C-alpha cells in the first residue's frame, strides 16, 4: 500500500540534473544565488529536492522564456 501526498515526492541529485539539464556545479551555484530551490537534508550525507519545487522552477523558466 502506497500513500503519497501530492508534491511531497523527493528527487535525488541525478534526477534533478536529468529533469533540468543542468550540471551539479550549476545547480549548487544557482542555489547559492537564490535562483534554484534549496535542497532538503535527508541524512548526514544525503539531500533531495521536492518534485513540486523543481516542477515550479521549470514552469517559471518556460514562462520566462516565452516573455522574451
Buried (B, 14 or more C-beta within 10 A) or exposed (E): EEEEEEEEBEBEBEBBBEBBEBEEEEBBEBBEEEEBBEBEEEEEEEBBBBBBBBBEBEEEEEEEEEEE
